[in-house]
Amino acid sequence: MKKFGRYFLRGGIFIVIHSLFFLWGQVQEIQAAVSFPETNAAADLVQTSEDGGIALQNASIRLDARGIAQENPSEVIKSGGGTTKILFLFYKGVISDFFAFVDKISLGYSLLFYLALFALFFLFNIAFVVVVTVVSNSIFNRKKSYYKYKRKEIIDIVSPYFYDDLDDHEEAAIVELLSQYKSSKDKQIIIDVLIEGKRNFTGEGSIKIKALYQVLQLHKVSLRKIKYGNWYRRSVGLRELAFLGRRAFKTEIEKYINDNHQYVRTEAILSYMLLDDKNPFGFLMELKYSFVRWDSLSIYYTMYFNGISPPPMAPMLKHSDLQVRLFLLRMISIYNQLDAVRDVTKCLLDENPEVRQEAIVTLRALEYYRIKVLMKNRYVDECHPVKLEILRSMKHFIEDDDISFVEERVRKGSFDEVFEAVKLLYKFSGYGEQRLWLLNEELGGKIAVFIKHVAEPRNKHVA
């Protein structure tokens, strides 16, 4: 399909170029006609009709085959007409000649002739579409059958290498058989089989697969994709190097961490992590493009499914990219890196409210109760989302000496703050619903709706 598309595109370009050359030749012919010496008869064109009518005396006007007056291109050039006008006159003349030709051969039935031409054109298009569809499907099915046949053949050769204990002579025989596949299609099928095996094997089996990939020089196929392919082929090549390559290929992958295409950058990041398990987040210091949320999700799942242990992330919390700082805070929370508590606490003073909010969530996950004092001191100066996050965190650390702070939020807070504060007080065993109703009387019934909502048995999960 792709090759047919390329051939079709090349044919279209070929036709366009030849059309341009043809038009240029017509322009040159018209310009040459200007320099050709005109006869006295052409210069003093005066014709008289048989019935004594007035003849045309302007040499810049001519009659076409249907008797319609048209400008002479030679006179247009003399009078200073541009190339655009010349082309316009040329096409105008071609159309007029075409209609004159139709009038001659249609024998007075020009409308039927045009309908017949349209029908033929329509049938030609249908035939062309049918031929293209049949040929493309045939090519696709042939490729699919070839891939299926070769894949089965290669799996039969490689299976003993995966499952049986072979001596050096038998392994060399398998390598020799696989070396006979010289075409790029066959090599790609071998790579696909090896990647499938790599996903199913660990330990010694995984090491043998990587060794086979290296012995067969298949890394050259992957490197060629990365250097000369489009964005999709570059991504596939990076993935192949990540699964089957050695750590030495990390230098090749680093070049594409800041690629122009987002998908290639993501694939380069994941490949970097798989090849450098000692410092899988080393790429963060090389980033020049913005770090997107999709990258963080891909990184987490790559670490999870490949058993990659995270490095110490506290030193990287000063990264200039906002999304990187948020990602690191989430990863510290997921992997429970308690030694990063001090650095996470510093993020509570970050200039960005999203980072401060995420820092509170992380410290809550790490169960660092000492943060409660700092959160209470900063509460008044914080923005609304951060205030709500502080109140949500207080339910994990609330004590008797925090009651006055929470009641103050009930008295002076916004709607969301009052709701969170009422939930806190209702859940706190030393306070309870009874005291909430007393507080409601003090506030003139202001929080009655909140108390009823929280006390509703069906809403206990909310409280």
C-alpha positions as a printed NumPy array, in Angstrom:
array([[  0.   ,   0.   ,   0.   ],
       [  2.741,   2.444,   0.964],
       [  4.774,   1.661,  -2.164],
       [  1.7  ,   2.051,  -4.379],
       [  0.978,   5.402,  -2.725],
       [  4.539,   6.54 ,  -3.396],
       [  4.335,   5.48 ,  -7.044],
       [  0.996,   7.259,  -7.435],
       [  2.44 ,  10.423,  -5.887],
       [  5.501,  10.293,  -8.132],
       [  3.273,   9.857, -11.18 ],
       [  1.236,  12.898, -10.172],
       [  4.367,  14.974,  -9.691],
       [  5.642,  13.784, -13.098],
       [  2.406,  14.89 , -14.793],
       [  2.464,  18.279, -13.074],
       [  6.082,  18.931, -14.083],
       [  5.388,  17.99 , -17.708],
       [  2.319,  20.218, -17.725],
       [  4.407,  23.114, -16.491],
       [  6.986,  22.489, -19.214],
       [  4.203,  22.356, -21.794],
       [  2.758,  25.656, -20.599],
       [  6.205,  27.236, -20.607],
       [  6.668,  26.062, -24.196],
       [  3.394,  27.665, -25.19 ],
       [  4.453,  30.949, -23.605],
       [  7.76 ,  30.812, -25.455],
       [  5.911,  30.13 , -28.697],
       [  3.665,  33.146, -28.185],
       [  6.649,  35.365, -27.397],
       [  8.449,  34.119, -30.521],
       [  5.421,  35.055, -32.566],
       [  5.891,  38.681, -31.5  ],
       [  9.347,  38.929, -33.014],
       [  8.229,  37.301, -36.303],
       [  7.806,  39.948, -39.048],
       [  4.215,  40.582, -39.837],
       [  3.027,  40.855, -43.467],
       [  1.293,  43.908, -44.736],
       [ -1.849,  41.88 , -44.98 ],
       [ -1.677,  41.017, -41.258],
       [ -0.707,  44.566, -40.256],
       [ -3.469,  46.191, -42.235],
       [ -6.117,  43.598, -41.686],
       [ -9.278,  44.963, -43.284],
       [-11.864,  42.5  , -44.491],
       [-15.143,  43.284, -46.139],
       [-18.08 ,  40.971, -45.943],
       [-19.947,  39.999, -49.114],
       [-23.035,  41.887, -48.052],
       [-21.062,  45.101, -47.454],
       [-20.916,  44.841, -43.647],
       [-18.206,  46.474, -41.535],
       [-15.053,  44.294, -41.178],
       [-12.676,  43.964, -38.209],
       [ -9.823,  46.478, -38.477],
       [ -8.096,  45.962, -35.107],
       [ -5.241,  43.482, -35.328],
       [ -5.524,  42.687, -31.631],
       [ -8.928,  41.014, -32.179],
       [ -9.461,  37.614, -33.835],
       [-12.433,  35.328, -34.27 ],
       [-12.429,  31.866, -32.864],
       [-13.984,  28.824, -34.561],
       [-17.457,  29.773, -33.339],
       [-17.187,  33.382, -34.391],
       [-16.444,  34.795, -30.943],
       [-13.999,  37.704, -30.885],
       [-10.813,  37.034, -28.886],
       [ -7.683,  38.975, -28.122],
       [ -4.535,  38.119, -30.009],
       [ -1.795,  37.04 , -27.507],
       [  0.869,  38.72 , -29.675],
       [ -0.849,  42.053, -29.32 ],
       [ -1.324,  41.437, -25.584],
       [  2.426,  40.995, -25.151],
       [  3.112,  44.146, -27.162],
       [  0.689,  46.109, -25.033],
       [  2.417,  44.996, -21.836],
       [  0.251,  42.024, -20.785],
       [  1.773,  39.737, -18.107],
       [  2.378,  35.985, -18.106],
       [ -0.831,  35.404, -16.13 ],
       [ -2.908,  37.07 , -18.826],
       [ -1.104,  35.115, -21.53 ],
       [ -1.9  ,  31.831, -19.788],
       [ -5.491,  32.932, -19.33 ],
       [ -5.808,  33.668, -23.035],
       [ -4.139,  30.373, -23.899],
       [ -6.578,  28.319, -21.8  ],
       [ -9.454,  30.389, -23.112],
       [ -8.416,  29.499, -26.637],
       [ -8.07 ,  25.807, -25.75 ],
       [-11.573,  25.732, -24.286],
       [-12.998,  27.523, -27.306],
       [-11.295,  25.047, -29.642],
       [-12.671,  22.16 , -27.587],
       [-16.239,  23.437, -27.817],
       [-15.801,  24.027, -31.55 ],
       [-14.524,  20.469, -31.968],
       [-17.537,  19.105, -30.039],
       [-19.897,  21.119, -32.254],
       [-18.344,  19.537, -35.344],
       [-18.461,  15.885, -34.245],
       [-21.699,  15.92 , -32.231],
       [-23.847,  16.636, -35.292],
       [-26.048,  19.018, -33.328],
       [-26.462,  16.745, -30.293],
       [-23.822,  18.407, -28.129],
       [-25.739,  17.877, -24.855],
       [-25.916,  14.121, -25.42 ],
       [-22.244,  14.138, -26.292],
       [-21.378,  15.863, -23.006],
       [-23.515,  13.369, -21.078],
       [-21.701,  10.511, -22.791],
       [-18.336,  12.039, -21.884],
       [-19.436,  12.411, -18.268],
       [-20.638,   8.784, -18.16 ],
       [-17.33 ,   7.562, -19.589],
       [-15.409,   9.651, -17.069],
       [-17.535,   8.274, -14.211],
       [-17.036,   4.682, -15.386],
       [-13.307,   5.238, -15.702],
       [-13.159,   6.475, -12.103],
       [-15.095,   3.454, -10.862],
       [-12.806,   1.111, -12.755],
       [ -9.746,   2.895, -11.405],
       [-10.98 ,   2.641,  -7.792],
       [-11.817,  -1.053,  -8.225],
       [ -8.394,  -1.811,  -9.706],
       [ -6.598,   0.092,  -6.93 ],
       [ -8.647,  -1.666,  -4.234],
       [ -8.084,  -5.136,  -5.674],
       [ -4.35 ,  -4.587,  -6.192],
       [ -3.818,  -3.067,  -2.727],
       [ -5.755,  -5.88 ,  -1.023],
       [ -3.784,  -8.441,  -2.987],
       [ -0.501,  -6.854,  -1.939],
       [ -1.631,  -6.615,   1.693],
       [ -2.784, -10.249,   1.819],
       [  0.434, -11.412,   0.185],
       [  2.513,  -9.517,   2.753],
       [  0.387, -10.897,   5.585],
       [  0.761, -14.467,   4.349],
       [  4.5  , -14.022,   3.898],
       [  4.887, -12.62 ,   7.413],
       [  2.848, -15.45 ,   8.929],
       [  4.8  , -18.129,   7.071],
       [  8.232, -16.666,   7.869],
       [  7.338, -16.038,  11.5  ],
       [  6.367, -19.683,  12.002],
       [  9.548, -20.782,  10.242],
       [ 11.751, -18.567,  12.429],
       [  9.961, -19.61 ,  15.64 ],
       [ 10.647, -23.263,  14.783],
       [ 14.338, -22.438,  14.428],
       [ 14.614, -20.285,  17.553],
       [ 12.447, -22.346,  19.957],
       [ 15.191, -24.858,  20.861],
       [ 17.455, -21.896,  21.64 ],
       [ 14.891, -20.649,  24.171],
       [ 13.73 , -23.869,  25.792],
       [ 16.451, -26.53 ,  25.399],
       [ 19.888, -26.837,  26.925],
       [ 22.089, -26.695,  23.84 ],
       [ 25.821, -27.043,  23.533],
       [ 27.966, -24.503,  21.71 ],
       [ 27.84 , -26.433,  18.436],
       [ 24.034, -26.556,  18.382],
       [ 23.724, -22.867,  19.248],
       [ 26.175, -22.024,  16.459],
       [ 24.028, -24.044,  14.023],
       [ 20.93 , -22.005,  15.   ],
       [ 22.842, -18.76 ,  14.552],
       [ 24.026, -19.99 ,  11.148],
       [ 20.46 , -20.741,  10.052],
       [ 19.207, -17.336,  11.189],
       [ 22.117, -15.609,   9.443],
       [ 20.793, -16.83 ,   6.098],
       [ 17.882, -14.38 ,   6.339],
       [ 19.364, -11.379,   4.559],
       [ 16.4  ,  -9.248,   3.56 ],
       [ 15.225,  -6.413,   5.771],
       [ 11.731,  -7.98 ,   5.974],
       [ 13.094, -11.25 ,   7.328],
       [ 15.36 ,  -9.474,   9.809],
       [ 12.412,  -7.49 ,  11.084],
       [ 10.457, -10.709,  11.615],
       [ 13.375, -12.107,  13.627],
       [ 13.415,  -8.944,  15.749],
       [  9.675,  -9.252,  16.387],
       [ 10.098, -12.867,  17.494],
       [ 12.96 , -11.927,  19.82 ],
       [ 10.966,  -9.087,  21.391],
       [  8.065, -11.448,  21.997],
       [ 10.466, -13.881,  23.64 ],
       [ 12.021, -11.098,  25.724],
       [  8.611, -10.235,  27.167],
       [  8.057, -13.857,  28.198],
       [ 11.496, -14.697,  29.559],
       [ 13.528, -13.363,  32.457],
       [ 16.936, -14.137,  33.863],
       [ 19.217, -16.306,  31.738],
       [ 16.67 , -16.621,  28.918],
       [ 16.499, -12.848,  28.595],
       [ 20.288, -12.609,  28.474],
       [ 20.469, -15.236,  25.703],
       [ 17.91 , -13.333,  23.627],
       [ 19.942, -10.127,  23.881],
       [ 23.081, -12.039,  22.934],
       [ 21.359, -13.48 ,  19.845],
       [ 20.204,  -9.986,  18.849],
       [ 23.802,  -8.794,  19.056],
       [ 25.372, -11.776,  17.27 ],
       [ 23.003, -11.468,  14.309],
       [ 23.87 ,  -7.74 ,  14.03 ],
       [ 20.176,  -6.881,  14.231],
       [ 20.947,  -3.73 ,  16.22 ],
       [ 22.076,  -2.206,  12.914],
       [ 18.508,  -2.568,  11.608],
       [ 17.172,  -0.75 ,  14.667],
       [ 19.804,   1.999,  14.447],
       [ 18.993,   2.509,  10.76 ],
       [ 15.339,   3.052,  11.658],
       [ 16.269,   5.597,  14.311],
       [ 18.538,   7.598,  12.019],
       [ 16.633,   7.522,   8.724],
       [ 13.018,   6.618,   9.487],
       [  9.949,   8.749,  10.073],
       [  8.679,   9.384,  13.606],
       [  6.956,   5.997,  13.823],
       [  9.981,   4.014,  12.625],
       [ 12.235,   5.972,  14.973],
       [  9.95 ,   5.056,  17.859],
       [  9.971,   1.374,  16.879],
       [ 13.766,   1.393,  16.591],
       [ 14.11 ,   2.949,  20.047],
       [ 11.81 ,   0.334,  21.528],
       [ 13.804,  -2.49 ,  19.927],
       [ 17.061,  -1.153,  21.332],
       [ 15.469,  -0.784,  24.758],
       [ 14.247,  -4.398,  24.899],
       [ 17.087,  -6.141,  23.104],
       [ 20.075,  -3.798,  23.172],
       [ 22.922,  -3.294,  25.571],
       [ 23.515,  -0.436,  27.961],
       [ 26.065,   0.995,  25.5  ],
       [ 23.203,   2.091,  23.248],
       [ 22.103,   4.605,  25.871],
       [ 24.255,   7.27 ,  24.206],
       [ 22.342,   6.769,  20.941],
       [ 19.015,   7.024,  22.73 ],
       [ 19.957,  10.211,  24.621],
       [ 20.007,  12.124,  21.322],
       [ 16.244,  11.65 ,  20.94 ],
       [ 15.135,  12.675,  24.438],
       [ 14.626,  16.173,  22.987],
       [ 13.333,  15.089,  19.569],
       [ 10.885,  17.361,  17.75 ],
       [  8.138,  14.713,  17.882],
       [  6.422,  14.127,  21.216],
       [  5.92 ,  10.387,  20.645],
       [  9.613,   9.888,  19.836],
       [ 10.595,  11.81 ,  22.988],
       [  8.372,   9.594,  25.12 ],
       [  9.764,   6.427,  23.555],
       [ 13.329,   7.682,  24.056],
       [ 12.627,   8.374,  27.742],
       [ 11.215,   4.877,  28.308],
       [ 14.099,   3.287,  26.387],
       [ 16.602,   5.252,  28.463],
       [ 15.024,   3.933,  31.659],
       [ 15.133,   0.321,  30.484],
       [ 18.82 ,   0.558,  29.552],
       [ 19.953,   2.429,  32.677],
       [ 18.354,   0.742,  35.661],
       [ 20.863,   2.311,  38.09 ],
       [ 19.793,   5.877,  37.323],
       [ 16.524,   5.609,  35.357],
       [ 15.64 ,   9.271,  35.983],
       [ 18.913,  10.635,  34.646],
       [ 17.114,  11.896,  31.55 ],
       [ 15.248,  14.516,  33.624],
       [ 18.306,  16.74 ,  33.783],
       [ 18.61 ,  16.65 ,  29.978],
       [ 15.041,  17.696,  29.173],
       [ 14.561,  20.807,  27.063],
       [ 10.917,  20.265,  26.132],
       [  8.032,  20.48 ,  28.572],
       [  7.355,  17.313,  30.54 ],
       [  3.756,  16.182,  29.91 ],
       [  1.416,  14.208,  32.163],
       [  1.289,  11.307,  29.702],
       [  5.054,  10.859,  30.121],
       [  4.687,  10.483,  33.886],
       [  2.037,   7.771,  33.502],
       [  4.137,   5.914,  30.919],
       [  7.199,   6.089,  33.161],
       [  5.337,   4.727,  36.166],
       [  3.888,   1.746,  34.295],
       [  7.23 ,   1.014,  32.641],
       [  8.869,   0.907,  36.072],
       [  6.058,  -1.192,  37.51 ],
       [  5.955,  -3.871,  34.801],
       [  9.734,  -4.095,  34.372],
       [ 10.663,  -4.124,  38.063],
       [ 12.727,  -0.932,  37.913],
       [ 13.564,   0.531,  41.322],
       [ 13.359,   4.328,  41.546],
       [ 16.464,   6.344,  42.388],
       [ 16.54 ,   8.901,  45.243],
       [ 14.279,  11.66 ,  43.969],
       [ 14.711,  14.321,  46.649],
       [ 17.764,  15.989,  44.99 ],
       [ 15.721,  16.53 ,  41.789],
       [ 12.829,  18.393,  43.456],
       [ 14.452,  21.695,  42.501],
       [ 13.911,  21.005,  38.803],
       [ 12.817,  24.057,  36.81 ],
       [  9.93 ,  22.249,  35.074],
       [  6.676,  22.363,  37.043],
       [  5.435,  19.02 ,  35.702],
       [  8.708,  17.325,  36.664],
       [  8.39 ,  18.535,  40.254],
       [  4.794,  17.302,  40.424],
       [  5.813,  13.946,  38.962],
       [  8.634,  13.507,  41.487],
       [  6.333,  14.321,  44.406],
       [  3.834,  11.687,  43.234],
       [  6.578,   9.098,  42.796],
       [  7.968,   9.836,  46.289],
       [  4.486,   9.202,  47.649],
       [  3.989,   5.973,  45.651],
       [  7.381,   4.508,  46.563],
       [  7.21 ,   5.781,  50.146],
       [ 10.642,   7.452,  50.185],
       [ 10.655,   8.621,  53.789],
       [ 14.17 ,  10.036,  53.492],
       [ 12.772,  12.732,  51.164],
       [ 10.51 ,  14.27 ,  53.86 ],
       [ 12.756,  17.275,  54.49 ],
       [ 12.975,  18.178,  50.787],
       [  9.241,  17.656,  50.28 ],
       [  8.551,  19.991,  53.206],
       [ 10.536,  22.702,  51.44 ],
       [  8.11 ,  22.374,  48.531],
       [  5.419,  23.863,  50.778],
       [  7.146,  27.194,  50.104],
       [  7.206,  26.686,  46.339],
       [  5.982,  29.605,  44.257],
       [  3.498,  27.416,  42.379],
       [  0.281,  26.467,  44.245],
       [  0.034,  23.116,  42.425],
       [  3.397,  22.077,  43.845],
       [  2.379,  23.179,  47.353],
       [ -0.858,  21.24 ,  47.089],
       [  0.909,  18.103,  45.819],
       [  3.514,  18.445,  48.591],
       [  0.722,  18.347,  51.192],
       [ -0.702,  15.201,  49.58 ],
       [  2.756,  13.579,  49.578],
       [  3.461,  14.429,  53.22 ],
       [  0.046,  13.073,  54.159],
       [  0.872,   9.805,  52.361],
       [  4.216,   9.657,  54.167],
       [  2.326,  10.22 ,  57.477],
       [  4.554,  13.077,  58.498],
       [  2.35 ,  14.536,  61.257],
       [  4.816,  17.292,  62.191],
       [  3.777,  19.146,  59.085],
       [  0.494,  20.022,  60.803],
       [  1.941,  23.058,  62.606],
       [  3.4  ,  24.545,  59.436],
       [  0.153,  23.972,  57.522],
       [ -1.881,  25.746,  60.215],
       [  0.519,  28.698,  60.229],
       [  0.373,  29.091,  56.457],
       [ -3.367,  28.516,  56.11 ],
       [ -4.48 ,  32.162,  56.009],
       [ -1.969,  33.097,  53.298],
       [ -2.729,  30.133,  51.04 ],
       [ -5.002,  30.022,  47.98 ],
       [ -8.336,  28.215,  48.04 ],
       [ -7.26 ,  24.786,  46.614],
       [ -4.334,  24.565,  49.037],
       [ -6.586,  25.492,  51.984],
       [ -8.948,  22.651,  51.12 ],
       [ -6.022,  20.221,  50.868],
       [ -4.796,  21.313,  54.304],
       [ -8.227,  20.629,  55.812],
       [ -8.388,  17.21 ,  54.118],
       [ -4.986,  16.392,  55.596],
       [ -5.986,  17.568,  59.065],
       [ -8.36 ,  14.614,  59.493],
       [ -5.296,  12.331,  59.697],
       [ -3.577,  14.451,  62.359],
       [ -6.38 ,  16.228,  64.273],
       [ -6.076,  16.462,  68.057],
       [ -7.818,  18.379,  70.856],
       [ -5.61 ,  21.418,  70.441],
       [ -6.707,  21.678,  66.782],
       [-10.409,  22.15 ,  67.58 ],
       [-10.215,  25.939,  67.853],
       [ -8.475,  26.111,  64.456],
       [-11.178,  24.005,  62.781],
       [-14.03 ,  25.914,  64.457],
       [-12.529,  29.142,  63.132],
       [-12.81 ,  27.716,  59.627],
       [-16.486,  26.944,  60.283],
       [-17.104,  30.522,  61.379],
       [-15.174,  32.398,  58.683],
       [-14.498,  29.984,  55.857],
       [-16.001,  29.693,  52.398],
       [-18.659,  27.126,  51.501],
       [-16.102,  24.388,  50.715],
       [-14.042,  25.17 ,  53.809],
       [-17.101,  24.997,  56.066],
       [-18.07 ,  21.655,  54.549],
       [-14.59 ,  20.167,  55.09 ],
       [-14.389,  21.591,  58.617],
       [-17.803,  20.171,  59.597],
       [-16.733,  16.751,  58.319],
       [-13.57 ,  17.016,  60.429],
       [-15.424,  17.893,  63.614],
       [-18.104,  15.25 ,  63.058],
       [-15.506,  12.523,  62.577],
       [-13.381,  13.575,  65.556],
       [-14.398,  11.345,  68.487],
       [-13.915,  14.038,  71.096],
       [-16.333,  16.415,  69.394],
       [-19.28 ,  14.673,  67.766],
       [-22.66 ,  15.657,  66.413],
       [-23.933,  17.057,  69.742],
       [-21.337,  19.8  ,  69.897],
       [-21.856,  20.569,  66.197],
       [-25.482,  21.447,  66.889],
       [-24.359,  23.702,  69.759],
       [-21.972,  25.412,  67.353],
       [-24.849,  25.754,  64.898],
       [-26.961,  27.568,  67.517],
       [-24.045,  29.899,  68.143],
       [-23.88 ,  30.688,  64.411],
       [-27.629,  31.147,  64.048],
       [-28.344,  27.954,  62.109],
       [-25.665,  28.637,  59.52 ],
       [-24.292,  25.087,  59.403],
       [-27.479,  23.075,  59.921],
       [-27.52 ,  21.887,  56.3  ],
       [-23.916,  20.673,  56.541],
       [-24.568,  18.788,  59.782],
       [-27.632,  17.026,  58.359],
       [-25.701,  16.041,  55.255],
       [-22.733,  14.631,  57.185],
       [-24.939,  12.903,  59.795],
       [-27.079,  11.204,  57.144],
       [-26.372,   7.431,  57.396],
       [-26.226,   7.103,  53.637],
       [-23.438,   9.707,  53.557],
       [-21.205,   8.117,  56.181],
       [-18.623,   7.316,  53.559],
       [-18.317,  11.077,  52.961],
       [-17.602,  11.793,  56.594]])
